[in-house]
Amino acid sequence: MRIRSTGGHFAWLGVEILLAGIIGFLVLAIAWSRNVTFDMTPTRDHTLSDQAQRTARRLDRDVRITVFYNSQEQGRVREMKDLLRRFADQSSHITFRMADLDRSPMLANQYNVVNYNAAIIESGDLRLPVRNVGEDDVTTALIKIIEGGQRVAVFAVGHGEADPTNPDPRSGLTQAAKALESENYRIERMADLRGGIPDEVTLLVVANPRSDFTEAEIAAVDGYLKRGGGGLFLVEAGSSPRLAALLRAFGIEQGNDLIVDVRNKLFFADSFAPQVAFFNDQILPYTGAPPAVLPVAQSILPIAATRAGVQVAPVAFTGQDTFAHKDRNIVEGTVPSFVEGVDLPGPVPVAAIARVDASDTSGSVVVVGDGEFATNLYVGTLGNRDFFLNLAHLAGRAEALIGSRREVLPGGTFSRLHLTAPQARTLFWVSVVLLPLAVLLLGSLIGWRRRARSAG
């Protein structure tokens, strides 16, 4: 009887072990097929940006990445492996291999590589060198593979516009131009538009013109847009009357007002730098990027277009608590109040798009009511870089490139910590007043109780 009981015990034990093994195998299979990681770092260092993920998922052909590393820099080797593994997780078309530059001279000579941490990205007969393996560099190379040819962006510079070659903080666009280059644009400048804009141009950028366009230049821009070209216009109130008339013909009117944002202003900033709080999701989908900040912005209003076949819609708006003040002559140190029936209540449209029908393509006109948010001083602030790039892609019919990118360090005197005035006041009262006061009261209470016990 005891033998049978022992045999049954071992039989049930074997069944339990088998079931536990099956369950463990199923758990491992599920974990392998559904790899989920959690990135708890504040800057999301171990997660690809939205732009990089979208780019990798767009691949429709096989890509092989060969990295030449320095065996003496094992930390850097691990970083590159982890980065490429994250790209490979996004697309089955991506494979990579690691080669020690010093121990693979034949392969290095074949690829003409002489520097550590460089890579060659191959797809078919195409080979693209990457000087230093990083997320932005790999994403740029993948975009070039997907797009095939390079897009051309022309910046108009003959009317006092912000220049893509000028490093000046307030009047230069070098950082914005560099960001466009990283997304497969070739940057060119045109001081005189009277001769026409070439058909190869994908995007025309007019950033804060200080003087007016001539009639011949307006005709050239008009013809370019009618042929299916894309135009991104960053305009200040009252600038370039002829250009403003052309934009009205396409159904976009400048408000020539001043947007006031008292509630959400940045700490130690005035109330005339509104944040872009909402987007038209049907045109510009939400990408998770921080809000853009527009210094001294005007409203941009969709109106009835006088051109046939033009569709107009607002793209971006300020918050509910903002308004567009009609009188731009503000006394220094004062904040205007909303005037019912005169001022425009929020949300205020600050960007609009007009789709222009053409024979085989559709041109796009995108207008933003601020000419400075993309300059070197402001482009690194919050979501300004993403806002500029996404609007440029919207105008250039490159919607697939729209997304949020890896955060870059802000320029000028701006801090990486961006607080609105109410948030700063809350932080001040909690950290400087309430917490020390609570500690003081708690210490006083403990001291009183000890004295009371000693006296008793």
Secondary structure as the mmCIF struct_conf table of DSSP 4:
data_model
#
loop_
_struct_conf.conf_type_id
_struct_conf.id
_struct_conf.beg_label_comp_id
_struct_conf.beg_label_asym_id
_struct_conf.beg_label_seq_id
_struct_conf.end_label_comp_id
_struct_conf.end_label_asym_id
_struct_conf.end_label_seq_id
HELX_RH_AL_P HELX_RH_AL_P1 ARG A 2 SER A 33
BEND BEND1 ARG A 34 ARG A 34
BEND BEND2 THR A 41 THR A 41
TURN_TY1_P TURN_TY1_P1 PRO A 42 THR A 43
TURN_TY1_P TURN_TY1_P2 ASP A 45 HIS A 46
BEND BEND3 THR A 47 THR A 47
HELX_RH_AL_P HELX_RH_AL_P2 ASP A 50 ARG A 58
BEND BEND4 ARG A 61 ARG A 61
STRN STRN1 VAL A 63 TYR A 69
TURN_TY1_P TURN_TY1_P3 SER A 71 GLN A 72
HELX_RH_AL_P HELX_RH_AL_P3 GLN A 74 GLN A 90
TURN_TY1_P TURN_TY1_P4 SER A 92 HIS A 93
STRN STRN2 ILE A 94 ASP A 100
TURN_TY1_P TURN_TY1_P5 LEU A 101 ARG A 103
HELX_RH_AL_P HELX_RH_AL_P4 PRO A 105 TYR A 111
TURN_TY1_P TURN_TY1_P6 ASN A 112 ASN A 112
BEND BEND5 ASN A 115 ASN A 115
TURN_TY1_P TURN_TY1_P7 TYR A 116 ASN A 117
STRN STRN3 ALA A 118 SER A 123
TURN_TY1_P TURN_TY1_P8 GLY A 124 ASP A 125
STRN STRN4 LEU A 126 VAL A 130
BEND BEND6 ARG A 131 ASN A 132
HELX_RH_AL_P HELX_RH_AL_P5 GLU A 135 GLU A 147
BEND BEND7 GLY A 149 GLY A 149
HELX_LH_PP_P HELX_LH_PP_P1 GLN A 150 GLN A 150
STRN STRN5 ARG A 151 ALA A 156
TURN_TY1_P TURN_TY1_P9 GLY A 158 HIS A 159
BEND BEND8 GLY A 160 GLY A 160
HELX_LH_PP_P HELX_LH_PP_P2 GLU A 161 ALA A 162
STRN STRN6 ASP A 163 ASP A 163
TURN_TY1_P TURN_TY1_P10 PRO A 164 THR A 165
TURN_TY1_P TURN_TY1_P11 PRO A 169 SER A 171
STRN STRN7 GLY A 172 GLY A 172
HELX_RH_AL_P HELX_RH_AL_P6 THR A 174 GLU A 181
TURN_TY1_P TURN_TY1_P12 SER A 182 ASN A 184
STRN STRN8 TYR A 185 MET A 190
BEND BEND9 ALA A 191 ALA A 191
TURN_TY1_P TURN_TY1_P13 ARG A 194 GLY A 195
TURN_TY1_P TURN_TY1_P14 ASP A 199 GLU A 200
STRN STRN9 LEU A 203 ALA A 207
BEND BEND10 ARG A 210 SER A 211
HELX_LH_PP_P HELX_LH_PP_P3 ASP A 212 THR A 214
HELX_RH_AL_P HELX_RH_AL_P7 GLU A 215 LYS A 226
TURN_TY1_P TURN_TY1_P15 ARG A 227 GLY A 228
STRN STRN10 GLY A 230 LEU A 234
TURN_TY1_P TURN_TY1_P16 ALA A 237 GLY A 238
HELX_RH_AL_P HELX_RH_AL_P8 PRO A 241 ALA A 249
TURN_TY1_P TURN_TY1_P17 PHE A 250 GLY A 251
STRN STRN11 ILE A 252 GLN A 254
BEND BEND11 ASP A 257 ASP A 257
STRN STRN12 LEU A 258 VAL A 260
BEND BEND12 VAL A 262 VAL A 262
TURN_TY1_P TURN_TY1_P18 ARG A 263 ASN A 264
HELX_LH_PP_P HELX_LH_PP_P4 LYS A 265 LYS A 265
STRN STRN13 LEU A 266 LEU A 266
TURN_TY1_P TURN_TY1_P19 PHE A 267 PHE A 268
BEND BEND13 SER A 271 PHE A 272
STRN STRN14 GLN A 275 GLN A 275
STRN STRN15 PHE A 278 PHE A 279
TURN_TY1_P TURN_TY1_P20 ASP A 281 ILE A 283
BEND BEND14 LEU A 284 LEU A 284
HELX_LH_PP_P HELX_LH_PP_P5 ALA A 289 ALA A 292
STRN STRN16 VAL A 293 VAL A 293
TURN_TY1_P TURN_TY1_P21 PRO A 295 VAL A 296
STRN STRN17 ILE A 300 PRO A 302
BEND BEND15 THR A 306 ARG A 307
TURN_TY1_P TURN_TY1_P22 ALA A 308 GLY A 309
STRN STRN18 VAL A 310 PHE A 317
TURN_TY1_P TURN_TY1_P23 GLN A 320 ASP A 321
STRN STRN19 PHE A 323 HIS A 325
BEND BEND16 LYS A 326 LYS A 326
HELX_LH_PP_P HELX_LH_PP_P6 ILE A 330 VAL A 331
TURN_TY1_P TURN_TY1_P24 GLU A 332 GLY A 333
HELX_LH_PP_P HELX_LH_PP_P7 PRO A 336 PHE A 338
TURN_TY1_P TURN_TY1_P25 GLU A 340 VAL A 342
BEND BEND17 ASP A 343 ASP A 343
STRN STRN20 LEU A 344 PRO A 345
BEND BEND18 GLY A 346 PRO A 347
HELX_LH_PP_P HELX_LH_PP_P8 VAL A 348 VAL A 348
STRN STRN21 PRO A 349 ASP A 357
BEND BEND19 SER A 359 THR A 361
STRN STRN22 SER A 362 VAL A 368
BEND BEND20 GLY A 369 GLY A 369
BEND BEND21 GLY A 371 GLU A 372
TURN_TY1_P TURN_TY1_P26 PHE A 373 ALA A 374
BEND BEND22 THR A 375 THR A 375
TURN_TY1_P TURN_TY1_P27 ASN A 376 GLY A 380
BEND BEND23 THR A 381 THR A 381
TURN_TY1_P TURN_TY1_P28 LEU A 382 GLY A 383
HELX_RH_AL_P HELX_RH_AL_P9 ASN A 384 ALA A 395
TURN_TY1_P TURN_TY1_P29 GLY A 396 ARG A 397
HELX_RH_3T_P HELX_RH_3T_P1 GLU A 399 LEU A 401
BEND BEND24 GLY A 403 GLY A 403
TURN_TY1_P TURN_TY1_P30 GLY A 412 THR A 413
BEND BEND25 ARG A 416 ARG A 416
STRN STRN23 THR A 420 THR A 420
HELX_RH_AL_P HELX_RH_AL_P10 ALA A 421 PHE A 428
HELX_RH_PI_P HELX_RH_PI_P1 TRP A 429 LEU A 434
HELX_RH_AL_P HELX_RH_AL_P11 LEU A 435 ALA A 455
#
